[in-house]
């Protein structure tokens, strides 16, 4: 028996990719958007971004007004080859994330390993629940 995964809306991904190629036909570099996972636990917020083939020196992370911005570029030399097909995105990318007010933006940490950028945004101490003492008269 063969395993088959039914993805009813996969055609939307194909359409988006093909439409983007049609619109950007003739351009050597295109904007692209890397895949991102967002998660949260009691300690903070996690942003994990797939950046295969991206040099970490070409990535810039900035914060301003509760907005975290990750931008960079992926590029490579094709040399003397003439391209027959291009399915891998290259060029500039930009992703923005609005951080909650509970984020401790002074202690954001970013690590890059094996083509994956992992950003940790801790929650501030103010976000931690605290017990209120009851005064008895």
OpenMM code with the backbone's topology and positions (N, CA, C; nanometers):
from openmm import Vec3, app, unit

residues = "UNK UNK UNK UNK UNK UNK UNK UNK UNK UNK UNK UNK UNK UNK UNK UNK UNK UNK UNK UNK UNK UNK UNK UNK UNK UNK UNK UNK UNK UNK UNK UNK UNK UNK UNK UNK UNK UNK UNK UNK UNK UNK UNK UNK UNK UNK UNK UNK UNK UNK UNK UNK UNK UNK UNK UNK UNK UNK UNK UNK UNK UNK UNK UNK UNK UNK UNK UNK UNK UNK UNK UNK UNK UNK UNK UNK UNK UNK UNK UNK UNK UNK UNK UNK UNK UNK UNK UNK UNK UNK UNK UNK UNK UNK UNK UNK UNK UNK UNK UNK UNK UNK UNK UNK UNK UNK UNK UNK UNK UNK UNK UNK UNK UNK UNK UNK UNK UNK UNK UNK UNK UNK UNK UNK UNK UNK UNK UNK UNK UNK UNK UNK UNK UNK UNK UNK UNK".split()
positions = [
    Vec3(0.0843, -0.1179, 0.0000),
    Vec3(0.0000, 0.0000, 0.0000),
    Vec3(0.0887, 0.1240, 0.0000),
    Vec3(0.0558, 0.2198, -0.0805),
    Vec3(0.1318, 0.3422, -0.0926),
    Vec3(0.0713, 0.4504, -0.0040),
    Vec3(0.1573, 0.5221, 0.0681),
    Vec3(0.1111, 0.6333, 0.1505),
    Vec3(0.0922, 0.7559, 0.0620),
    Vec3(-0.0180, 0.8242, 0.0799),
    Vec3(-0.0473, 0.9429, 0.0008),
    Vec3(-0.1052, 1.0484, 0.0923),
    Vec3(-0.0468, 1.1671, 0.0892),
    Vec3(-0.0975, 1.2781, 0.1685),
    Vec3(-0.1795, 1.3690, 0.0786),
    Vec3(-0.3048, 1.3850, 0.1131),
    Vec3(-0.3935, 1.4707, 0.0361),
    Vec3(-0.3805, 1.6138, 0.0844),
    Vec3(-0.3439, 1.7019, -0.0043),
    Vec3(-0.3336, 1.8442, 0.0281),
    Vec3(-0.4258, 1.9204, -0.0668),
    Vec3(-0.5476, 1.9470, -0.0236),
    Vec3(-0.6479, 2.0039, -0.1129),
    Vec3(-0.6142, 2.1419, -0.1672),
    Vec3(-0.5330, 2.2186, -0.0974),
    Vec3(-0.5040, 2.3546, -0.1436),
    Vec3(-0.3601, 2.3716, -0.1916),
    Vec3(-0.2936, 2.2620, -0.2235),
    Vec3(-0.1554, 2.2705, -0.2726),
    Vec3(-0.1483, 2.3490, -0.4031),
    Vec3(-0.2557, 2.3458, -0.4801),
    Vec3(-0.2558, 2.4193, -0.6062),
    Vec3(-0.2389, 2.5692, -0.5849),
    Vec3(-0.2800, 2.6200, -0.4651),
    Vec3(-0.2615, 2.7624, -0.4372),
    Vec3(-0.1131, 2.7981, -0.4284),
    Vec3(-0.0342, 2.7105, -0.3658),
    Vec3(0.1102, 2.7339, -0.3588),
    Vec3(0.1714, 2.7329, -0.4983),
    Vec3(0.1305, 2.6370, -0.5806),
    Vec3(0.1807, 2.6297, -0.7181),
    Vec3(0.1415, 2.7547, -0.7969),
    Vec3(0.0163, 2.7973, -0.7811),
    Vec3(-0.0311, 2.9158, -0.8513),
    Vec3(0.0476, 3.0397, -0.8094),
    Vec3(0.0671, 3.0560, -0.6771),
    Vec3(0.1414, 3.1718, -0.6264),
    Vec3(0.2834, 3.1730, -0.6830),
    Vec3(0.3494, 3.0571, -0.6804),
    Vec3(0.4859, 3.0481, -0.7313),
    Vec3(0.4904, 3.0803, -0.8804),
    Vec3(0.4004, 3.0191, -0.9577),
    Vec3(0.4001, 3.0407, -1.1024),
    Vec3(0.3623, 3.1842, -1.1385),
    Vec3(0.2652, 3.2418, -1.0672),
    Vec3(0.2255, 3.3798, -1.0922),
    Vec3(0.3411, 3.4749, -1.0613),
    Vec3(0.4103, 3.4488, -0.9515),
    Vec3(0.5238, 3.5329, -0.9150),
    Vec3(0.6332, 3.5256, -1.0210),
    Vec3(0.6574, 3.4071, -1.0720),
    Vec3(0.7569, 3.3930, -1.1795),
    Vec3(0.7145, 3.4700, -1.3038),
    Vec3(0.5855, 3.4634, -1.3361),
    Vec3(0.5351, 3.5339, -1.4529),
    Vec3(0.5520, 3.6850, -1.4367),
    Vec3(0.5151, 3.7369, -1.3213),
    Vec3(0.5247, 3.8804, -1.2945),
    Vec3(0.6701, 3.9249, -1.2928),
    Vec3(0.7580, 3.8418, -1.2374),
    Vec3(0.8981, 3.8793, -1.2235),
    Vec3(0.9858, 3.8272, -1.3375),
    Vec3(0.9264, 3.7824, -1.4466),
    Vec3(1.0031, 3.7290, -1.5584),
    Vec3(1.1032, 3.8330, -1.6076),
    Vec3(1.2246, 3.7896, -1.6303),
    Vec3(1.3283, 3.8792, -1.6793),
    Vec3(1.4144, 3.9387, -1.5705),
    Vec3(1.3724, 3.9276, -1.4465),
    Vec3(1.4529, 3.9793, -1.3363),
    Vec3(1.5448, 3.8697, -1.2864),
    Vec3(1.6714, 3.9040, -1.2642),
    Vec3(1.7650, 3.8055, -1.2125),
    Vec3(1.7410, 3.7800, -1.0650),
    Vec3(1.7050, 3.8830, -0.9910),
    Vec3(1.6835, 3.8676, -0.8481),
    Vec3(1.5401, 3.9035, -0.8144),
    Vec3(1.4857, 3.8290, -0.7217),
    Vec3(1.3486, 3.8518, -0.6811),
    Vec3(1.3430, 3.8587, -0.5300),
    Vec3(1.2432, 3.9259, -0.4787),
    Vec3(1.2197, 3.9238, -0.3350),
    Vec3(1.1570, 3.7901, -0.2998),
    Vec3(1.1895, 3.7411, -0.1845),
    Vec3(1.1323, 3.6153, -0.1380),
    Vec3(1.1051, 3.6258, 0.0103),
    Vec3(1.0301, 3.5336, 0.0627),
    Vec3(0.9903, 3.5369, 0.2016),
    Vec3(1.0225, 3.4022, 0.2657),
    Vec3(1.1224, 3.3988, 0.3546),
    Vec3(1.1578, 3.2713, 0.4161),
    Vec3(1.0479, 3.2197, 0.5094),
    Vec3(1.0399, 3.0881, 0.5209),
    Vec3(0.9419, 3.0249, 0.6096),
    Vec3(0.9777, 3.0529, 0.7550),
    Vec3(0.8737, 3.0757, 0.8372),
    Vec3(0.8937, 3.1125, 0.9773),
    Vec3(0.7982, 3.0314, 1.0654),
    Vec3(0.8493, 2.9882, 1.1809),
    Vec3(0.7661, 2.9291, 1.2854),
    Vec3(0.7691, 3.0242, 1.4051),
    Vec3(0.6541, 3.0451, 1.4675),
    Vec3(0.6436, 3.1275, 1.5874),
    Vec3(0.5944, 3.0399, 1.7017),
    Vec3(0.6532, 3.0570, 1.8190),
    Vec3(0.6128, 2.9790, 1.9361),
    Vec3(0.6277, 3.0653, 2.0606),
    Vec3(0.5659, 3.0190, 2.1685),
    Vec3(0.5706, 3.0916, 2.2956),
    Vec3(0.5684, 2.9902, 2.4085),
    Vec3(0.6396, 3.0218, 2.5149),
    Vec3(0.6256, 2.9479, 2.6403),
    Vec3(0.6304, 3.0497, 2.7533),
    Vec3(0.6391, 3.0021, 2.8767),
    Vec3(0.6342, 3.0954, 2.9898),
    Vec3(0.7558, 3.1876, 2.9959),
    Vec3(0.8665, 3.1482, 2.9302),
    Vec3(0.9874, 3.2303, 2.9360),
    Vec3(0.9958, 3.3362, 2.8267),
    Vec3(0.9301, 3.3110, 2.7124),
    Vec3(0.9406, 3.4085, 2.6053),
    Vec3(0.8816, 3.3620, 2.4738),
    Vec3(0.9244, 3.4291, 2.3666),
    Vec3(0.8739, 3.4070, 2.2319),
    Vec3(0.9887, 3.3572, 2.1450),
    Vec3(0.9574, 3.2637, 2.0549),
    Vec3(1.0581, 3.2031, 1.9695),
    Vec3(1.0214, 3.2251, 1.8237),
    Vec3(1.1176, 3.2756, 1.7481),
    Vec3(1.1010, 3.2939, 1.6042),
    Vec3(1.2086, 3.2091, 1.5377),
    Vec3(1.1662, 3.1131, 1.4574),
    Vec3(1.2601, 3.0256, 1.3876),
    Vec3(1.2388, 3.0448, 1.2384),
    Vec3(1.3462, 3.0789, 1.1673),
    Vec3(1.3364, 3.1162, 1.0269),
    Vec3(1.4334, 3.0327, 0.9435),
    Vec3(1.3824, 2.9699, 0.8371),
    Vec3(1.4663, 2.8929, 0.7465),
    Vec3(1.5380, 2.9865, 0.6501),
    Vec3(1.6709, 2.9844, 0.6550),
    Vec3(1.7520, 3.0685, 0.5673),
    Vec3(1.8634, 2.9869, 0.5023),
    Vec3(1.8308, 2.8789, 0.4314),
    Vec3(1.9368, 2.7988, 0.3694),
    Vec3(2.0108, 2.8792, 0.2633),
    Vec3(2.1412, 2.8665, 0.2635),
    Vec3(2.2225, 2.9361, 0.1649),
    Vec3(2.2435, 3.0836, 0.1920),
    Vec3(2.1974, 3.1315, 0.3075),
    Vec3(2.2141, 3.2727, 0.3423),
    Vec3(2.3343, 3.2861, 0.4350),
    Vec3(2.4255, 3.3745, 0.3992),
    Vec3(2.5406, 3.4037, 0.4832),
    Vec3(2.4906, 3.4855, 0.6029),
    Vec3(2.5233, 3.4432, 0.7272),
    Vec3(2.4755, 3.5194, 0.8435),
    Vec3(2.5195, 3.6654, 0.8426),
    Vec3(2.6299, 3.6957, 0.7748),
    Vec3(2.6743, 3.8350, 0.7647),
    Vec3(2.5798, 3.9190, 0.6781),
    Vec3(2.4956, 3.8526, 0.5983),
    Vec3(2.4021, 3.9229, 0.5109),
    Vec3(2.2635, 3.9377, 0.5747),
    Vec3(2.2521, 3.9071, 0.7048),
    Vec3(2.1255, 3.9169, 0.7761),
    Vec3(2.1356, 4.0288, 0.8788),
    Vec3(2.0319, 4.1123, 0.8854),
    Vec3(2.0277, 4.2227, 0.9822),
    Vec3(1.8974, 4.2130, 1.0612),
    Vec3(1.9104, 4.2165, 1.1938),
    Vec3(1.7940, 4.2130, 1.2828),
    Vec3(1.7890, 4.3457, 1.3564),
    Vec3(1.6749, 4.4144, 1.3478),
    Vec3(1.6604, 4.5424, 1.4164),
    Vec3(1.5285, 4.5444, 1.4940),
    Vec3(1.5228, 4.6334, 1.5922),
    Vec3(1.4022, 4.6515, 1.6716),
    Vec3(1.3734, 4.8000, 1.6833),
    Vec3(1.2482, 4.8360, 1.6598),
    Vec3(1.2059, 4.9741, 1.6772),
    Vec3(1.0555, 4.9761, 1.6997),
    Vec3(1.0125, 5.0406, 1.8055),
    Vec3(0.8702, 5.0598, 1.8360),
    Vec3(0.7907, 4.9286, 1.8329),
    Vec3(0.8334, 4.8334, 1.9127),
    Vec3(0.7660, 4.7025, 1.9243),
    Vec3(0.7643, 4.6246, 1.7936),
    Vec3(0.8493, 4.6605, 1.6986),
    Vec3(0.8556, 4.5912, 1.5705),
    Vec3(0.9950, 4.5323, 1.5530),
    Vec3(1.0002, 4.3990, 1.5336),
    Vec3(1.1262, 4.3297, 1.5077),
    Vec3(1.1341, 4.3044, 1.3580),
    Vec3(1.2429, 4.3476, 1.2969),
    Vec3(1.2602, 4.3335, 1.1525),
    Vec3(1.3818, 4.2467, 1.1240),
    Vec3(1.3627, 4.1488, 1.0362),
    Vec3(1.4724, 4.0641, 0.9903),
    Vec3(1.4807, 4.0825, 0.8398),
    Vec3(1.5969, 4.1289, 0.7935),
    Vec3(1.6126, 4.1461, 0.6494),
    Vec3(1.7506, 4.0973, 0.6084),
    Vec3(1.7611, 4.0633, 0.4827),
    Vec3(1.8883, 4.0142, 0.4318),
    Vec3(1.8770, 3.9786, 0.2856),
    Vec3(1.9719, 3.8972, 0.2405),
    Vec3(1.9707, 3.8565, 0.1000),
    Vec3(2.0371, 3.7207, 0.0846),
    Vec3(1.9947, 3.6524, -0.0189),
    Vec3(2.0573, 3.5252, -0.0582),
    Vec3(2.0927, 3.5394, -0.2049),
    Vec3(2.2168, 3.5103, -0.2363),
    Vec3(2.2637, 3.5250, -0.3741),
    Vec3(2.3744, 3.4246, -0.4004),
    Vec3(2.3940, 3.3922, -0.5234),
    Vec3(2.5021, 3.3032, -0.5631),
    Vec3(2.5389, 3.3335, -0.7074),
    Vec3(2.6585, 3.2940, -0.7425),
    Vec3(2.7075, 3.3145, -0.8789),
    Vec3(2.6749, 3.1920, -0.9630),
    Vec3(2.6201, 3.2137, -1.0806),
    Vec3(2.5911, 3.1026, -1.1705),
    Vec3(2.7073, 3.0754, -1.2641),
    Vec3(2.8013, 3.1671, -1.2707),
    Vec3(2.9163, 3.1476, -1.3574),
    Vec3(2.8770, 3.1509, -1.5035),
    Vec3(2.9344, 3.0606, -1.5812),
    Vec3(2.9138, 3.0569, -1.7262),
    Vec3(2.7910, 2.9749, -1.7646),
    Vec3(2.7231, 2.9198, -1.6694),
    Vec3(2.6077, 2.8349, -1.6992),
    Vec3(2.4893, 2.9188, -1.7471),
    Vec3(2.4125, 2.8607, -1.8372),
    Vec3(2.2869, 2.9247, -1.8741),
    Vec3(2.1753, 2.8491, -1.8030),
    Vec3(2.0893, 2.9231, -1.7402),
    Vec3(1.9848, 2.8641, -1.6571),
    Vec3(1.8752, 2.8030, -1.7430),
    Vec3(1.8340, 2.6818, -1.7076),
    Vec3(1.7235, 2.6151, -1.7746),
    Vec3(1.5942, 2.6261, -1.6943),
    Vec3(1.6096, 2.6291, -1.5622),
    Vec3(1.4946, 2.6389, -1.4732),
    Vec3(1.5408, 2.6975, -1.3411),
    Vec3(1.4563, 2.7784, -1.2789),
    Vec3(1.4890, 2.8367, -1.1488),
    Vec3(1.3712, 2.8169, -1.0556),
    Vec3(1.3921, 2.7390, -0.9512),
    Vec3(1.2884, 2.7184, -0.8511),
    Vec3(1.3311, 2.7702, -0.7149),
    Vec3(1.4584, 2.7943, -0.6951),
    Vec3(1.5067, 2.8448, -0.5666),
    Vec3(1.5052, 2.9968, -0.5695),
    Vec3(1.4507, 3.0550, -0.4625),
    Vec3(1.4423, 3.2002, -0.4537),
    Vec3(1.5767, 3.2588, -0.4149),
    Vec3(1.6037, 3.3750, -0.4685),
    Vec3(1.7232, 3.4492, -0.4314),
    Vec3(1.6917, 3.5969, -0.4346),
    Vec3(1.7811, 3.6742, -0.3770),
    Vec3(1.7591, 3.8181, -0.3703),
    Vec3(1.7300, 3.8605, -0.2279),
    Vec3(1.6645, 3.9735, -0.2138),
    Vec3(1.6371, 4.0308, -0.0821),
    Vec3(1.5149, 3.9670, -0.0172),
    Vec3(1.5170, 3.9640, 0.1158),
    Vec3(1.3985, 3.9233, 0.1911),
    Vec3(1.3808, 4.0178, 0.3082),
    Vec3(1.2569, 4.0261, 0.3561),
    Vec3(1.2222, 4.1128, 0.4688),
    Vec3(1.1035, 4.0510, 0.5407),
    Vec3(1.1179, 4.0327, 0.6722),
    Vec3(1.0068, 3.9858, 0.7553),
    Vec3(0.9971, 4.0777, 0.8758),
    Vec3(0.8730, 4.1161, 0.9115),
    Vec3(0.8497, 4.2026, 1.0278),
    Vec3(0.7552, 4.1321, 1.1241),
    Vec3(0.7821, 4.1510, 1.2532),
    Vec3(0.7010, 4.0898, 1.3576),
    Vec3(0.6682, 4.1965, 1.4616),
    Vec3(0.5413, 4.2082, 1.4953),
    Vec3(0.5009, 4.2999, 1.6012),
    Vec3(0.5110, 4.2253, 1.7328),
    Vec3(0.5935, 4.2780, 1.8227),
    Vec3(0.6154, 4.2135, 1.9516),
    Vec3(0.5125, 4.2609, 2.0532),
    Vec3(0.4696, 4.1720, 2.1420),
    Vec3(0.3770, 4.2146, 2.2469),
    Vec3(0.4469, 4.3049, 2.3473),
    Vec3(0.3706, 4.3779, 2.4230),
    Vec3(0.4282, 4.4699, 2.5215),
    Vec3(0.5018, 4.3961, 2.6322),
    Vec3(0.4752, 4.2672, 2.6476),
    Vec3(0.5424, 4.1877, 2.7509),
    Vec3(0.6825, 4.1441, 2.7080),
    Vec3(0.7238, 4.1753, 2.5857),
    Vec3(0.8558, 4.1356, 2.5371),
    Vec3(0.9655, 4.2207, 2.5999),
    Vec3(1.0728, 4.1549, 2.6414),
    Vec3(1.1907, 4.2224, 2.6964),
    Vec3(1.2884, 4.2449, 2.5807),
    Vec3(1.2713, 4.3547, 2.5103),
    Vec3(1.3482, 4.3799, 2.3882),
    Vec3(1.4960, 4.4078, 2.4137),
    Vec3(1.5325, 4.4358, 2.5373),
    Vec3(1.6728, 4.4610, 2.5706),
    Vec3(1.7556, 4.3325, 2.5752),
    Vec3(1.6896, 4.2170, 2.5790),
    Vec3(1.7619, 4.0905, 2.5940),
    Vec3(1.7296, 3.9915, 2.4828),
    Vec3(1.7024, 4.0405, 2.3635),
    Vec3(1.6767, 3.9533, 2.2487),
    Vec3(1.8063, 3.8819, 2.2118),
    Vec3(1.7946, 3.7520, 2.1817),
    Vec3(1.9108, 3.6699, 2.1475),
    Vec3(1.8851, 3.6030, 2.0123),
    Vec3(1.9858, 3.6012, 1.9253),
    Vec3(1.9721, 3.5384, 1.7940),
    Vec3(2.0896, 3.4448, 1.7694),
    Vec3(2.0568, 3.3269, 1.7161),
    Vec3(2.1589, 3.2270, 1.6820),
    Vec3(2.1329, 3.1765, 1.5415),
    Vec3(2.2412, 3.1467, 1.4693),
    Vec3(2.2303, 3.0964, 1.3335),
    Vec3(2.3089, 2.9670, 1.3244),
    Vec3(2.2428, 2.8600, 1.2817),
    Vec3(2.3100, 2.7310, 1.2708),
    Vec3(2.2453, 2.6483, 1.1605),
    Vec3(2.3272, 2.5949, 1.0712),
    Vec3(2.2812, 2.5056, 0.9638),
    Vec3(2.1663, 2.5637, 0.8821),
    Vec3(2.1733, 2.6917, 0.8525),
    Vec3(2.0719, 2.7546, 0.7689),
    Vec3(1.9439, 2.7917, 0.8406),
    Vec3(1.9449, 2.7864, 0.9746),
    Vec3(1.8261, 2.8215, 1.0517),
    Vec3(1.8610, 2.9348, 1.1481),
    Vec3(1.7838, 3.0422, 1.1418),
    Vec3(1.7991, 3.1546, 1.2334),
    Vec3(1.6980, 3.1371, 1.3458),
    Vec3(1.7463, 3.1338, 1.4692),
    Vec3(1.6589, 3.1188, 1.5863),
    Vec3(1.6704, 3.2452, 1.6705),
    Vec3(1.5584, 3.3127, 1.6902),
    Vec3(1.5541, 3.4362, 1.7691),
    Vec3(1.4702, 3.4094, 1.8932),
    Vec3(1.5256, 3.4438, 2.0084),
    Vec3(1.4521, 3.4299, 2.1337),
    Vec3(1.4264, 3.5686, 2.1903),
    Vec3(1.3011, 3.5981, 2.2181),
    Vec3(1.2617, 3.7247, 2.2786),
    Vec3(1.2028, 3.6915, 2.4158),
    Vec3(1.2790, 3.7185, 2.5232),
    Vec3(1.2268, 3.6834, 2.6559),
    Vec3(1.1109, 3.7740, 2.6969),
    Vec3(1.0298, 3.7206, 2.7872),
    Vec3(0.9229, 3.8020, 2.8445),
    Vec3(0.9816, 3.8833, 2.9587),
    Vec3(0.9304, 4.0043, 2.9764),
    Vec3(0.9803, 4.0901, 3.0836),
    Vec3(0.9314, 4.0390, 3.2185),
    Vec3(0.9986, 4.0812, 3.3235),
    Vec3(0.9591, 4.0418, 3.4591),
    Vec3(0.8178, 4.0880, 3.4909),
    Vec3(0.7788, 4.2002, 3.4327),
    Vec3(0.6440, 4.2528, 3.4547),
    Vec3(0.5375, 4.1574, 3.4035),
    Vec3(0.5734, 4.0741, 3.3053),
    Vec3(0.4768, 3.9814, 3.2470),
    Vec3(0.4530, 3.8595, 3.3354),
    Vec3(0.5441, 3.8334, 3.4279),
    Vec3(0.5289, 3.7178, 3.5154),
    Vec3(0.4181, 3.7439, 3.6175),
    Vec3(0.3365, 3.6424, 3.6403),
    Vec3(0.2316, 3.6625, 3.7408),
    Vec3(0.2941, 3.6745, 3.8798),
    Vec3(0.2359, 3.7585, 3.9608),
    Vec3(0.2865, 3.7702, 4.0988),
    Vec3(0.1696, 3.7600, 4.1932),
    Vec3(0.1980, 3.7025, 4.3055),
    Vec3(0.0936, 3.6818, 4.4037),
    Vec3(0.0760, 3.8089, 4.4875),
    Vec3(-0.0484, 3.8438, 4.5100),
    Vec3(-0.0815, 3.9635, 4.5877),
    Vec3(-0.1218, 3.9162, 4.7282),
    Vec3(-0.0538, 3.9724, 4.8257),
    Vec3(-0.0850, 3.9368, 4.9633),
    Vec3(-0.2154, 4.0034, 5.0063),
    Vec3(-0.2918, 3.9320, 5.0858),
    Vec3(-0.4173, 3.9853, 5.1381),
    Vec3(-0.3926, 4.0308, 5.2817),
    Vec3(-0.4176, 4.1567, 5.3081),
    Vec3(-0.4036, 4.2105, 5.4418),
    Vec3(-0.5321, 4.1896, 5.5189),
    Vec3(-0.5173, 4.1334, 5.6386),
    Vec3(-0.6341, 4.1100, 5.7231),
    Vec3(-0.6342, 4.2146, 5.8324),
    Vec3(-0.7450, 4.2828, 5.8532),
    Vec3(-0.7542, 4.3873, 5.9563),
    Vec3(-0.8108, 4.3307, 6.0831),
] * unit.nanometer
topology = app.Topology()
chain = topology.addChain("A")
for resn in residues:
    res = topology.addResidue(resn, chain)
    for name in ("N", "CA", "C"):
        topology.addAtom(name, app.Element.getBySymbol(name[0]), res)
